[in-house]
Amino acid sequence: MSTRLSRPLILLLALGFVLGAGGAAVAQAQVTADDLNLLTWRWVGPVNFSGRISEFAVPPGQTTTYYVLAASGGVWKTEDAGTHFEPIFDKYGNMSMGSLAVAASDPKVLYLGTGEPMHARSSSHGNGVWKSTDAGKTWTSVGLAKSYFIPKVQVDPKNPDVVYVAAEGKLYDNEMDSERGFYVTTDGGKTWERRWPLADRGVGDFVVDPRDFNVVIAQAYKTYRRSWTYIDRQPGNNLYKTTDGGKTWKKLEGGLPNSLEVGRAGLAIFPKNPDIVYARIDEEVNLGLAERDGAANFRAAGGFGRGGTFAENQSFETWKAFKIDPRLAKQAAKFVAPTAADEAELVKKLNEFVADKDFLTKSGVDLAKFNAAARLVHAKNKDLIAAVDEIEKLHKREAPKADSAEAKGRSQVTNRHVLEMLYGGLLLNQQPVKRSGVVYRSADLGETWAKMTEYKHSGGSALVNQTEAGYYARLYVDAQNDQTLYAVDTNTTVSTDGGKTFKVTGWDSGAYKLHVDHRALWLDPANPNHILSGNDGGAGETWDGGKHWDQKSTISAQQFYDVAADNEQPYNVMGGTQDNGAWWGPSQNRNSWGVFAADWNYLPTGDAYYVVRDWWNPNFMYYESQFGASSRIDLATGQISPLAKRTTPEEAAKGVPPQRYQWNAPIVLSPHNPGIVYVCSQFVHRSLTRGEPGTWVTISPDLSRADKARLEESKKTNLQYATIYSFAESAKKPGLYWAGTDDGNVQMSPDGGVTWTNITARFYDMKTGKAKPGVKGALIPFDRWVKRVVPSRFDENVCYVAFNGYRTHNEDKTWIYVTRDLGQTWEDISGGMMNPVWDLEEDPDNADVLYAGTDYGVYVTVDRGKTWTAFSTSAPNVIIRDMAVQKRDRDLVIGTYGRGIYIADIAPLKEMTAENLAKDAYLFDIEEVVRWNRLERRGEQYGEFAKVDNPPVAATIYYRLKADPKSVKIVVKDLEGNLVQELSGTAKKGLQKASWSLTRRQPAGPATPPPGGGMRGRGANLVDYGSYKVTLVVDDKDVATKTMKVSPDPLFK
C-alpha cells in the first residue's frame, strides 16, 4: 500500500538522501536541504480571503480559546477570541485536516484526525491520528496511518484515553486494504481496535450519548469516487447503533429509508435531552412535473451548452431529417409537423404548440392511448419511459381549477410531453422537480424515526442538500432549543420547527458577509447567537445570529491551483484559487507599511486556474474559471472577451462532439509570440490573434482515449474526463508541441499540429494496457494522470513528463520521466520518492536544475534528476500545486494549496554545477539590486490585521564553502577600489549568505547627525547607484570577486 512520506524518509531527505524502491540510500546529493533552507520562502498573500475550513474545535466552556482546521492549511489556534491565530501543525508531514477533539476532562489533551472529510477532486488524504498533551504545542503520531480521511473524532468526556474515530479509508477505490470503519482506543492511542460490523465500508458520521459514552449512532458510508466520476449515493449507507462502545451493532430500521441509495448523512444529538437525535439523510424527493405557466417552454441553448432544445448528440440538422414513428403518428393523426429555417424559429413554433390549450384536440390525441403507444415505441429508451411515468403521475393528481395558473401549467406540460414522444429522443426532455436532503427525528435515541422535512412545489422547505452530500452533509442542533437546526451546504439553511421547513439564512448574501459553501459550524452552547462558520472563504464569527460577521482574515489558508509571474517592475504574481477566484497582485510595492488587500486585483471567476499575462503587451491578461470558461481582459479598457472554443450547432450537426474541458484546462501563450494562444479541451485549439472570437482553429484530433463507459459515468456528476490536462510548446523550436491527458496519454506534434504521435501507444497495446516487448529504456506509466509536460528550453529533443497516480490508483508514488530523443526512449528520474507530483519546472538558466511541486513541498535536483533534495525543511508541509520562475529576478513563485503564494530566491541555483560545487569556496553571481523607493505610507496601522511585509531593500550575497574555515568576510568596494562596506560571513561549510543593506561603512569617530534634524536617517548613508566589486575573503585570502549593480527605482529614473 502506498503512503505519504514517512518520518524516517523526511529525515533522510533533510540530509540530502533519497531512498530507492528497495529502501537503501542510492545517492547523496551535492546540495543538501540545509543548503536550500537558506533560499528563504517569503509569503506574499493574498490577504483578501482565507480558504476552505473543515472544522472547529472549542474546549468546553470556552469562547476565547479554540482551534480552526483548514482543509489543506493545517490547524490554527487562538487564545484571544480570534484576534490572533497561530498555526500549530505545520511540521508533521500533512496539512489535510479532518477532525479535532478536545478532552473535556483535560483540555490540554487533543486528538487530531487528518484527511479532509470532503470528497472534492482536490482533496488530499491525511496521515492518521495525532495526539497532543500540551494544547497543540507538540504532536505525536498515534496510529491509523492508513485511514486516509477522518470525518469525526470524539473523546470520552471522563477519560482522555478513550477515543472514537470514524475512518473512511481510500477515496479512489473501495478496496478494504485501508483502515475503514469505527475505531476505538482505550489507552490514549497506543493501540486501536476496529469495532464495526460491515466489511465493505467506513463511517461517515457518528454521535455519542453524552450520558453514556458506550452509546453511539453511526452512519455506514461508502462512496464511488473515480478520476472520471463521483456517485455518492450507494446502497447500504444506513444508520447503526451500539450500546457497548462498538462491540456489537444493530441496524436502525424504524421509519428510515433504508431501501434507498443515499450519500453521506449528518447526525446531531440534543445535549439537554440526548434521546432526541436528528439525521440528515441524502434522500431524493420527486415532486413530479411542475404545473407552472412557462415551465414547459423550450429554450435555446445557453452559455457553455447549457439548456437547449435538443437532446445530447442531436441538432437542428437531425431534426430536419427526423421521421415520426407511424405508430405514434396514428395516435396524433391531426398533428402537423412544423417547418423552420433554423433552431430559433423551431423553438418559437414548438412553444406555440406548448401554449395552445387545445393542442391535444387539434392534434387528435387521446392521452391514454397515446401514452400506451409511446410505451411500445420507446420501450428500450428508459428516459422516455420515465417521462411517460411522470406525465401519468401528473394526471393522477387532483385536477386544478379551470382557468387557474396551475391548469394552464398542466396543459403546457402535457403538450410538451406529446411533442417529446413524437420526436422521441430528439428533443430535450422536461424533468420533474426533485429535492434532496430530508431530516429525520428520533425521540427515543434512534429506535424509531419520523420523517420531518416537507417539500412542496410552492412553499414548503428550502432545499437542504444543494449538491452531493459527500461535499457537506453536516447537521447541527442548537444546544438550547431542539427545534432549531442548521444544515451547512452551498448556502446554510436553518429550521426552527424541528426540521419540517428550512429557510436560507442569508449569511452569504450581499456584500461584507460570508463566502458561500459552508463546511462547518460551531454553535455556542451558552449563547445561540454566537456562531462560528467555516466556509470556502475562511472562518467567520457572529454574535448576533448572523446579522453581522467578523472574518478571521489572519488565517492564511489560500488554496492556489495555478500561479504565474509577469515582467513588470516590481513584478506581479497571479493565479487561480479554489472557489475564491483569480487574482493578481504585487510581489512587493513602494508602500513602507506593506502590501494590503487593496493592492490585489480580482478577475471575475468562481473556482479559478490559469492566469497568464502577455509579456509584449501587458494590458492583455488571460484567465479561466472551471471547465474551460476562459476569458481575456484588456486592462487598459476593462473589456472582457470570452476565450473558450465551444462546439457550435453547425459543428455538432456534422458529428463534432461537445468540448470536454478539464476542471483546470490549459491556457498557454506561445513562448515565441504571446499573441499566439492555445486552449485545450480534448482538442488543442489555437488562435493567432490573442484569442479573438472566430479565430480559433482546432489543430489536433481528440488526444485522449475517450473511453465510452467512463465518459457515460462522468455525465452523472459535474466532472469532465478524457481531456488534455497539460500542454506546452517548445521554447527551442516553434511548433513542437507536447500534450498530456488525464487518462494517461502523452502526445507529441513536431509540425505545428499537422500530425500527432501518441507516445504512450509506442510502448503499450492501447486496448489491453500491456507493455509491448522489446522496450528500450524506462517504461512510462500507461494510465496515470499526466500532470505536466515540460519541453526543455535547452534542447528540442528533451522533454520532461510528470505523472500522478493519486486520483487513478490511490498511490503516492512519484513518476517523473525524461526523453532525450522526442519520446523514442525514456529515463525514470523519480529518484524513488513516494510523493505525488503536481508540477515540474526547468530552471531557465541551468539545464541541470529542475523543481518538482508535490504533495509534500518542493523538491530540487541539480543533476537532472539523479538526486532530489527537499527545497525547504523549514517551510510548512503544504501541497504545492504550481510554480513559476521569474527569470529576470531569479525568483521561484510557489503556489501552495493551503497557504497562499510564496516567493523563494533561487539565484545561486543558476550556478549550481558540478564544477562549481567541487571548489573549496565559491562566490555566486550577485543579482542586480533595485533600490526601491518606499515613499508610500498607506493602509491600516493599529491592531492586528492581515497584510504582507515588503522584503528589505538589500543585496543578498551567496557563497559556498567545502569545509569549515576560521573566518569569512565579504568586502564591498567601488570601481575605484575604495572600501564601501565590510560584512562578517558565516564560517561554516555549505551554502551561506550575507545581506548588505546598501549602506556605506561608518567612518571611525563620533556619528554625524543627519541634516535637517528630523529625517531620522531615512536614506542617509546609502550608496549611490552604480556597480560595485564584492570579494569573498576566506581565512584572510581573497577567494573570488564579482561585480554587482545597484539600480534606481524605475519609477524615478
C-alpha positions, -999 to 999 in steps of 0.1 A, spaced: 0 0 0 13 35 -9 16 61 19 27 97 22 63 104 31 73 87 63 91 105 91 123 85 85 123 94 48 118 130 57 148 129 80 169 113 53 158 139 27 169 166 51 204 150 50 203 151 12 194 114 6 167 99 -15 156 63 -9 153 38 -38 125 13 -42 143 -12 -20 148 13 8 186 17 5 204 50 1 213 52 -35 229 86 -39 239 116 -19 232 150 -33 259 175 -35 234 201 -24 217 194 9 184 205 24 204 226 48 219 245 18 185 250 3 170 262 35 190 294 30 168 302 0 141 316 22 104 314 13 87 347 16 49 347 19 31 373 -3 -6 366 3 -31 375 -9 -49 386 23 -83 393 6 -96 359 17 -86 329 36 -95 294 23 -116 263 29 -123 255 66 -132 219 75 -139 221 113 -138 240 146 -129 226 179 -137 246 210 -129 234 246 -159 231 268 -169 264 285 -145 284 262 -151 312 237 -116 327 238 -95 296 230 -104 275 200 -90 257 171 -97 261 134 -90 233 109 -81 245 74 -89 219 48 -54 218 34 -37 245 56 -32 228 89 -45 237 124 -48 273 136 -52 282 173 -64 314 190 -63 322 227 -78 357 225 -112 350 208 -98 353 173 -77 384 174 -45 364 168 -41 329 153 -10 307 152 -5 277 130 3 247 152 6 217 129 30 228 102 58 202 106 41 169 108 40 157 73 5 166 63 -18 196 63 -51 180 52 -73 184 82 -103 162 92 -115 165 128 -101 176 161 -113 165 195 -106 182 229 -107 161 260 -133 177 284 -115 162 314 -82 177 304 -83 204 276 -46 201 270 -52 167 255 -61 168 218 -67 142 192 -64 152 156 -77 132 127 -61 141 94 -76 139 59 -102 165 49 -137 150 51 -149 163 18 -147 143 -14 -136 171 -37 -114 164 -67 -88 185 -50 -89 167 -16 -57 151 -3 -56 123 22 -42 126 57 -16 106 77 -36 92 106 -43 104 141 -21 127 161 -21 135 198 -10 165 218 -8 167 256 2 203 257 -27 220 239 -11 218 205 24 228 211 38 194 201 22 164 185 28 126 184 16 102 158 -7 76 174 -17 54 145 -44 48 119 -19 60 92 -40 41 66 -73 58 75 -68 84 48 -99 105 56 -112 111 91 -146 129 94 -150 126 131 -130 122 163 -145 122 198 -130 118 233 -147 103 263 -156 134 284 -145 115 316 -115 96 303 -90 112 279 -76 78 269 -108 66 254 -114 79 218 -136 71 189 -126 77 153 -146 75 121 -124 64 93 -133 64 56 -102 49 40 -91 54 4 -112 77 -17 -104 64 -52 -113 28 -47 -135 7 -24 -110 -20 -15 -106 -28 21 -68 -26 22 -70 6 42 -85 15 75 -122 20 71 -148 18 99 -152 27 136 -120 26 156 -116 27 193 -86 32 216 -88 28 254 -51 35 260 -47 70 246 -38 59 211 -12 32 218 -35 6 203 -66 8 181 -94 -17 176 -118 -17 146 -153 -22 160 -175 -21 130 -199 -48 116 -195 -40 79 -165 -52 59 -171 -31 28 -173 5 40 -163 31 65 -181 56 87 -194 90 76 -205 104 109 -215 95 144 -229 109 176 -224 98 212 -249 99 241 -234 124 265 -248 104 294 -231 71 283 -201 71 261 -209 35 251 -240 45 232 -232 56 197 -252 61 165 -231 60 133 -237 60 96 -222 33 75 -207 51 45 -195 40 11 -190 63 -19 -179 58 -55 -152 83 -65 -130 78 -95 -110 101 -116 -138 102 -141 -169 103 -118 -184 108 -84 -215 89 -73 -221 95 -36 -254 76 -34 -248 40 -27 -269 11 -13 -264 2 23 -254 36 37 -276 31 67 -276 40 104 -263 17 131 -264 18 169 -242 3 196 -247 4 234 -214 -13 243 -188 10 227 -189 -6 193 -185 -43 203 -219 -50 189 -241 -31 165 -277 -32 152 -290 -15 121 -316 11 128 -349 5 109 -380 22 123 -390 49 98 -357 53 80 -355 50 42 -331 20 43 -340 7 9 -328 39 -9 -294 46 -22 -281 76 -3 -249 95 2 -232 108 33 -255 115 63 -252 141 90 -261 134 126 -269 157 156 -278 149 192 -296 173 215 -274 177 246 -302 187 270 -322 156 261 -300 131 242 -329 109 234 -336 134 206 -314 127 176 -316 141 141 -303 126 109 -299 145 77 -304 118 51 -294 123 14 -329 112 3 -342 124 -30 -379 135 -31 -396 135 -65 -423 162 -66 -433 155 -101 -436 178 -131 -442 215 -122 -476 229 -131 -463 264 -137 -470 287 -166 -440 288 -188 -421 260 -171 -426 236 -201 -413 260 -227 -384 250 -249 -353 272 -246 -324 279 -270 -290 267 -258 -273 289 -233 -237 296 -225 -213 266 -225 -240 244 -239 -265 247 -210 -302 242 -217 -312 239 -253 -339 224 -275 -323 191 -284 -311 160 -265 -274 152 -264 -259 144 -298 -290 158 -316 -292 190 -335 -314 211 -359 -299 191 -387 -310 158 -373 -344 173 -366 -349 182 -403 -342 146 -413 -364 131 -385 -394 109 -393 -421 104 -367 -428 68 -359 -461 57 -378 -475 42 -346 -473 75 -328 -484 94 -358 -515 73 -358 -523 85 -323 -518 121 -333 -534 119 -367 -541 156 -370 -507 168 -359 -490 189 -385 -452 189 -381 -437 223 -381 -412 236 -406 -384 260 -397 -355 277 -412 -333 275 -380 -334 265 -344 -347 298 -332 -378 296 -355 -383 260 -344 -383 269 -307 -409 296 -314 -432 272 -332 -428 244 -306 -436 268 -278 -467 279 -297 -478 242 -296 -469 241 -259 -490 272 -251 -521 261 -271 -547 248 -246 -564 230 -274 -533 213 -288 -543 178 -279 -577 182 -296 -563 199 -327 -537 171 -329 -563 143 -324 -545 130 -293 -562 107 -267 -536 109 -240 -541 75 -225 -539 58 -259 -510 80 -270 -491 71 -238 -497 33 -244 -483 37 -279 -454 57 -266 -445 28 -242 -444 4 -271 -424 26 -295 -399 38 -269 -397 6 -248 -359 5 -250 -354 41 -240 -356 43 -202 -356 81 -202 -387 83 -224 -404 56 -204 -397 76 -172 -412 107 -189 -444 87 -196 -445 77 -160 -441 113 -149 -470 126 -171 -493 98 -159 -484 106 -123 -493 143 -130 -527 134 -143 -534 113 -113 -532 144 -91 -563 163 -83 -573 184 -113 -566 221 -108 -594 246 -110 -604 255 -146 -586 287 -159 -562 287 -130 -525 291 -134 -520 255 -124 -545 243 -151 -526 264 -177 -493 249 -165 -506 213 -166 -518 218 -201 -484 232 -212 -466 203 -196 -488 178 -213 -484 194 -247 -447 193 -244 -448 157 -234 -467 148 -266 -440 166 -286 -412 148 -268 -428 115 -276 -435 123 -312 -398 133 -316 -386 106 -293 -350 110 -283 -346 141 -304 -359 168 -281 -347 176 -246 -370 160 -220 -386 182 -194 -376 170 -159 -397 165 -127 -389 188 -98 -367 169 -73 -355 179 -39 -327 163 -19 -320 161 18 -345 150 44 -342 154 81 -354 126 103 -360 129 140 -359 103 167 -372 109 203 -360 75 216 -323 76 208 -326 61 174 -351 33 179 -378 49 158 -377 79 134 -401 104 119 -396 120 86 -397 157 92 -388 177 61 -417 188 39 -410 197 2 -437 212 -20 -440 228 -54 -450 260 -38 -440 268 -2 -425 241 20 -389 237 29 -359 252 11 -335 228 -4 -314 211 23 -289 191 2 -280 215 -26 -252 193 -41 -238 159 -35 -240 150 2 -203 140 3 -193 176 0 -213 188 30 -240 168 49 -233 181 84 -262 189 107 -262 210 139 -288 214 167 -290 244 190 -279 233 225 -307 253 240 -336 245 216 -342 212 200 -364 228 173 -335 249 158 -313 231 133 -287 243 109 -277 224 77 -244 235 60 -242 234 22 -237 259 -6 -259 281 15 -266 274 51 -302 267 59 -320 269 93 -351 252 106 -370 264 137 -396 237 136 -376 206 141 -366 201 105 -400 204 88 -391 235 69 -357 251 63 -350 285 50 -318 300 37 -301 320 64 -288 347 40 -254 346 58 -236 348 24 -259 371 5 -249 406 -2 -216 424 4 -195 421 36 -209 388 47 -196 353 44 -184 333 14 -207 306 2 -200 268 5 -203 263 42 -185 233 56 -187 235 93 -204 254 122 -198 257 159 -229 268 179 -220 283 213 -239 261 238 -244 290 261 -254 316 235 -273 306 204 -265 339 187 -228 332 189 -218 311 159 -186 302 140 -189 294 103 -162 276 83 -166 280 46 -146 282 14 -136 318 21 -123 311 56 -137 314 91 -163 339 103 -178 347 137 -211 363 146 -225 374 180 -260 384 167 -272 352 150 -257 360 116 -267 397 111 -230 407 112 -198 387 107 -162 391 116 -139 374 91 -108 358 106 -85 372 79 -52 363 95 -58 326 89 -37 320 58 -53 291 41 -55 302 5 -57 273 -20 -40 281 -53 -44 258 -83 -20 277 -107 4 306 -105 23 328 -129 45 359 -128 48 388 -152 77 410 -162 67 444 -146 89 461 -121 83 451 -94 68 420 -110 33 408 -102 22 373 -92 -11 359 -103 -31 327 -101 -64 309 -96 -78 296 -64 -103 271 -50 -137 290 -52 -121 324 -44 -115 335 -80 -85 346 -99 -62 373 -85 -31 393 -94 -10 415 -72 25 428 -64 54 407 -54 63 438 -34 54 475 -37 65 510 -27 45 512 5 67 512 35 38 498 55 34 467 33 11 451 8 -26 452 17 -58 436 3 -65 467 -18 -32 461 -37 -47 429 -52 -70 428 -82 -98 403 -87 -106 388 -121 -143 377 -122 -144 339 -117 -155 313 -92 -131 284 -90 -101 297 -110 -70 283 -125 -47 296 -152 -39 333 -152 -13 344 -177 -1 378 -189 11 389 -223 47 400 -219 47 420 -251 15 439 -243 9 435 -205 -26 451 -209 -38 416 -220 -44 391 -194 -59 356 -198 -77 337 -171 -102 310 -165 -129 295 -143 -138 258 -142 -144 237 -173 -126 260 -197 -147 291 -190 -118 313 -200 -116 350 -208 -92 377 -219 -93 411 -203 -78 443 -217 -66 461 -185 -65 494 -204 -102 494 -212 -117 468 -189 -131 449 -219 -136 412 -213 -138 388 -242 -147 351 -240 -119 328 -249 -131 292 -249 -137 273 -281 -171 257 -279 -187 232 -303 -212 252 -325 -246 237 -335 -233 235 -371 -203 215 -359 -225 193 -338 -246 186 -368 -215 173 -386 -207 150 -357 -182 171 -338 -186 161 -301 -190 187 -273 -158 201 -260 -146 185 -228 -126 209 -207 -110 197 -176 -117 215 -142 -85 234 -148 -79 234 -186 -47 248 -201 -43 283 -214 -9 287 -229 8 316 -247 34 307 -273 69 313 -259 78 327 -293 49 351 -297 24 357 -268 -2 367 -293 -5 330 -302 -28 315 -277 -37 278 -271 -66 264 -251 -72 227 -247 -103 205 -243 -98 170 -257 -85 190 -287 -58 216 -290 -72 249 -302 -50 278 -315 -56 315 -321 -30 336 -339 -47 368 -327 -49 367 -290 -80 346 -289 -102 370 -308 -137 355 -313 -139 335 -345 -101 330 -348 -98 296 -331 -86 267 -352 -85 231 -339 -51 217 -346 -54 182 -332 -76 152 -331 -90 140 -298 -58 133 -279 -74 114 -251 -86 77 -250 -123 88 -248 -133 56 -230 -171 54 -237 -181 37 -205 -162 62 -184 -175 91 -203 -210 80 -196 -203 77 -159 -187 112 -160 -221 126 -170 -236 116 -137 -218 144 -119 -200 176 -126 -168 160 -139 -151 162 -173 -129 133 -183 -107 123 -212 -93 158 -215 -59 175 -222 -46 185 -188 -11 198 -197 1 214 -229 34 231 -239 52 244 -269 89 240 -271 108 272 -264 136 259 -285 116 250 -317 84 267 -327 55 243 -335 69 214 -314 40 206 -291 37 182 -262 3 173 -245 -7 151 -216 -42 138 -208 -60 130 -176 -64 94 -189 -27 87 -194 -18 97 -230 14 116 -238 12 131 -273 37 150 -294 34 170 -327 66 180 -344 49 202 -371 26 227 -355 -3 203 -351 -4 189 -386 5 154 -373 4 139 -338 21 109 -323 7 91 -293 39 84 -274 22 61 -250 10 39 -278 46 33 -288 51 13 -256 17 -3 -249 -11 -22 -266 -38 5 -260 -66 -20 -258 -51 -42 -232 -27 -19 -215 1 -45 -218 36 -33 -225 50 -41 -259 80 -64 -260 115 -50 -265 111 -16 -249 144 2 -246 150 24 -215 124 30 -188 87 22 -194 65 53 -188 32 45 -170 2 35 -190 -28 50 -172 -16 76 -147 -28 112 -149 -3 133 -169 2 164 -147 30 182 -166 47 181 -200 79 203 -199 99 206 -231 134 217 -224 144 252 -234 180 240 -239 174 210 -263 144 205 -286 148 167 -283 144 168 -245 110 167 -227 102 160 -191 69 144 -181 54 142 -146 26 117 -140 4 114 -109 -13 82 -97 -32 95 -67 -66 100 -85 -61 70 -107 -46 44 -83 -47 59 -48 -9 59 -48 17 84 -36 44 72 -59 65 98 -78 65 95 -115 90 118 -134 105 108 -167 127 124 -193 132 117 -230 162 129 -250 150 117 -284 115 131 -288 98 102 -270 116 73 -286 131 63 -252 127 74 -216 146 76 -184 129 74 -149 143 103 -128 118 99 -99 146 91 -75 125 65 -57 104 92 -40 69 85 -27 53 118 -33 26 128 -58 38 154 -83 17 183 -94 42 205 -112 76 203 -127 97 233 -138 130 235 -156 154 262 -144 156 289 -172 194 293 -168 207 259 -157 197 228 -176 208 206 -147 182 221 -123 146 210 -120 119 219 -95 91 195 -85 60 207 -68 44 179 -48 20 169 -21 49 175 4 65 207 -7 91 215 -34 120 192 -43 150 203 -63 176 184 -84 208 200 -95 219 169 -116 189 164 -139 171 140 -117 198 117 -104 192 130 -69 164 151 -54 166 173 -23 139 189 -2 138 226 -11 130 237 24 126 217 55 116 249 74 86 257 51 51 243 60 44 208 49 19 221 24 8 209 -10 24 227 -39 1 227 -70 21 250 -93 52 270 -96 66 297 -119 101 310 -124 106 348 -127 137 347 -149 148 383 -146 148 384 -108 157 347 -103 127 340 -81 106 309 -78 69 317 -73 53 289 -53 16 283 -55 5 263 -24 -28 246 -19 -34 257 16 -11 287 24 -13 311 -5 17 322 -26 54 322 -15 84 335 -33 118 319 -30 151 334 -41 168 308 -64 196 330 -76 225 306 -67 209 276 -84 219 291 -117 255 283 -110 250 250 -91 271 230 -115 293 200 -106 324 221 -114 314 250 -91 303 227 -63 336 209 -63 355 241 -55 368 248 -20 350 281 -20 327 297 -45 311 332 -47 279 332 -67 269 359 -91 250 387 -72 217 397 -86 211 433 -96 196 452 -67 168 478 -73 168 505 -46 131 506 -43 117 539 -31 93 530 -3 78 565 -4 42 555 2 26 552 37 -9 540 34 -31 513 49 -40 502 84 -16 508 112 -31 497 145 -43 464 159 -38 430 143 -49 427 107 -39 408 76 -11 423 55 22 413 39 55 429 47 78 440 19 112 424 17 142 446 28 160 466 1 193 448 2 218 427 -17 218 390 -9 253 376 -13 256 338 -16 288 317 -12 296 281 -7 323 265 14 336 229 11 349 229 47 346 249 79 370 279 77 383 300 106 368 333 92 348 347 64 344 383 53 326 400 24 343 431 12 325 457 -10 344 483 -29 335 508 -56 351 506 -90 379 529 -79 389 504 -52 376 524 -22 362 504 7 324 508 9 314 481 33 327 450 51 305 422 64 312 393 86 301 360 70 291 327 84 322 304 88 306 270 82 307 246 53 278 245 28 258 273 12 258 305 31 245 340 26 251 376 38 228 406 34 241 440 26 216 468 32 233 491 6 248 513 33 283 527 35 307 517 63 306 544 90 339 561 94 356 559 127 348 586 152 316 602 165 285 598 143 275 628 123 238 638 128 217 637 97 209 671 81 177 688 89 173 674 124 141 655 116 149 629 90 157 600 114 183 589 89 160 579 61 182 575 30 213 586 49 245 567 42 230 547 13 254 540 -16 250 557 -50 236 538 -79 262 520 -100 284 490 -100 304 476 -71 330 449 -66 322 422 -40 350 400 -27 348 368 -7 376 366 18 382 332 35 408 329 62 421 363 51 426 352 15 407 367 -14 388 338 -30 367 355 -57 354 388 -67 321 395 -85 306 427 -98 271 437 -87 249 466 -98 227 489 -77 199 505 -98 174 532 -91 137 525 -88 124 525 -124 96 548 -114 121 575 -106 147 570 -134 
